[in-house]
Amino acid sequence: MTFNRRNDRQDSEFEEKMLFVNRTSKTYQGGRRFRFAALVILGDRNGRVGMGIGKAKEVPVAIEKAKTVARKNMITVPVDGGTIPHDIVGEGTTSRVLLKRAAPGTGVIAGTVPRSIAELAGITDMLSKELGSRNQINVAYAVFDGLKKLRTPQQVRELLDSEGVSPLTGGSL
């Protein structure tokens, strides 16, 4: 377990959740050799969340690699009163995930992967539906794509003002 020796600090600000470990094997003349891939989600339950996949010959090393990748791939999610600002469809290879706003008190009604990502991002009310492939890695990529595309009304207003487009008519100001 020599990976990441110089960065042995613990990030107490982030919660981690290991979604799954995948085992693959290759047969050689002397027998089978196994390798592992781990999918890890990190989040602070306050709008920041990251996802990472790590691969190694041992499970603990794969998890550590995944955590390092997740720290590097952090995104900020706009959370509006415990839910997302608008409905969105995220796409990741062959998977699509529909993320919908929900009324306060609804909870997170979603599959395993979207639920884990939403909870660690700090979203308390959301609906989701997985479309297409249900492969966990592809679904995770699709959820992250959807969360990256989210914009608050303030961000949309600023974007329209900077481009000189009227939000009401669609024409120039």
Protein Blocks (a to p, Z undefined) as FASTA:
>chain_A
ZZhklmmcccfkbccddfbdcddddddfkbccddddddddddehnopacddddddfbfkl
mmmmmmmmmmmmgccdddeehiafbdcdddehjaccddddddehkbpaddfklmmmmmmn
opabdcdddehjfbfklmmmmmmmmmmmpccfklmmmmmmmnopafklopaZZ
